[in-house]
């Protein structure tokens, strides 16, 4: 008996297997999951390579807590702050959900920065992973922008004036800056529609973009693999072997020089006769 053969399945196992086979036969989901999950990982992989997954896990936490908060939040300047107070003080476990969402945003930004710093230090942005680096950089921009749009939703004095300063900085950018600021403010100045504009961007536009680019990022990581750390012994041996092979190929391509013909000196008798 092989190690995978554990005997006949029960009724529940048979039904579950039939459902999985039915779905896989029509979608190929099992093949896709096998390609995505079962791949070779470098032997010297460390905890540094888990920063990206940690950031993705925090994003999932932000999505769940954000959905719960959206059930009670009112994106109206007249009631936004009072709805925040209601969530914190009156809703069951509301203080916990809001705290997780608030501090989770800071944790996600820190984790994304650490992840990109690790990628830069390890040189994981080099060939053939340039597009993986680009998608990660765009994810960093969207994460920071999501933090900016979420900061205003509290609608207190600190959030209001901090966002005013951020919009003034954006408007000072050349050419497109004023137009971007007008779109975000829903006008030339802060008004009653600014909060709703930030809320819709924070809840719909940016999370959709982040989810899309996370999927693309994971696809590229699965396709191209995880880069080995700089101190990897296997990578060092492979690099040295590649350099030795390149040197050997260069020597073979080098044209052979002409052979020098050695001329022995003539005997003294012949030299003397030539002089007479």
Order of alpha helices (4+ residues) and beta strands (2+ residues): alpha-alpha-alpha-alpha-alpha-alpha-alpha-alpha-alpha-alpha-alpha-alpha
